Amino acid sequence: MIEKLNIVKQRFDEVNDLIIQPDVISDQKRYIELNKEYKDLRALMDEREKYMELTNNIAEAEEIIADGSDAEMTEMAKLQLEEAKEELPALEEKIRMMLVPKDPDDAKNVVVEIRAGTGGDEASIFAGDLYRMYTKYVESKGWKHNIVDFSEGTSGGFKEMIFEVSGEDVYGTMKFEAGVHRVQRVPQTETQGRVHTSAATVMVLPEAEEFDVEIDPKDVRIDYFCSSGPGGQSVNTTYSAVRLTHEPTGLVAQCQDQKSQHKNKEKAFRVLRSRLYEMELAKKQEADAAKRNSMVSSGDRSAKIRTYNYSQGRVTDHRINLTLYDLQNIINGDIQKIIDELQLVENTQKLKENSDIF
């Protein structure tokens, strides 16, 4: 462990020197990457300090006990040794997890797309519930979100909702939400009290930087149209809404949230870049999932990942067979406990794959 941590320290010192070099600062892509690496390594260095202190305490205590000339000191050393040995396994496990190579996409912001699936009006209402759940979760994390585009359902909720989330390690947290979410409940429109099953699909796209995906302007058709929905006087009067069509792939991205055509165009391009980036990422995730036989983060958009059963007050995550009887809090944004379990499973799998690290 110490040998591995010393190698990490060498890299930390190297990165520390690099990020103040003028040629690195002038290369935006490299500078951002090195800053992210510095932040991760800094956290590891903090744990390394604790580990070195703990192992030094153990060595010191063992030396005093072996000497045995001072009874009082020996007794204190035994207590110190016991305490340090109790702390050590948990710290070693934490460091092992931190040493597992990180997905470089985990630090990215995201574009979240929620679409009503099977279930008609009830699916749109459920898509609205999911949007509310995520906005409450995002607020609890201190992240920011803003709407890109939406299409309202006829009886409430949304047929489609697209929004951006920015903050720290957003994709690494939110990526577990991608897939098909099901709800089992009596719809507001149901007169006979029968439980219906409806679904909504959630996509979580890592937000691509300009240097991640280069789009040739000649490949993009740009259409301008009038915004629809709430928004005051500019709605249906100015051509501020923007629709982009990437002709080589047929991908479409649009934004009508802002009154400014320029801002809508900027947002739509961010979504288009993220969709193009995600296409490549999904292929990689499918290949990785096939290799590790994992459904936790497989990139399979059609996979049914979670069921929200209102009559039983339960939420079940099918990927890890986790059932929680806490539906009300979860639908109000308390999803961290589910994400923690999913992250633990993924990290454990990665730890097995990277067992050669130790």
Secondary structure as UniProt FT lines:
FT   HELIX           2..18
FT   TURN            19..20
FT   HELIX           22..25
FT   HELIX           28..67
FT   HELIX           71..99
FT   HELIX           104..107
FT   STRAND          110..116
FT   HELIX           120..141
FT   STRAND          144..152
FT   TURN            154..155
FT   STRAND          158..166
FT   HELIX           170..174
FT   HELIX           175..177
FT   STRAND          179..185
FT   TURN            188..189
FT   STRAND          196..206
FT   TURN            210..212
FT   HELIX           217..219
FT   STRAND          220..225
FT   HELIX           232..234
FT   TURN            235..237
FT   STRAND          241..246
FT   TURN            247..250
FT   STRAND          251..255
FT   HELIX           261..292
FT   TURN            296..297
FT   TURN            301..302
FT   STRAND          304..309
FT   TURN            310..313
FT   STRAND          314..317
FT   TURN            318..321
FT   STRAND          322..324
FT   HELIX           327..331
FT   TURN            332..333
FT   HELIX           336..353
FT   HELIX           355..357
//
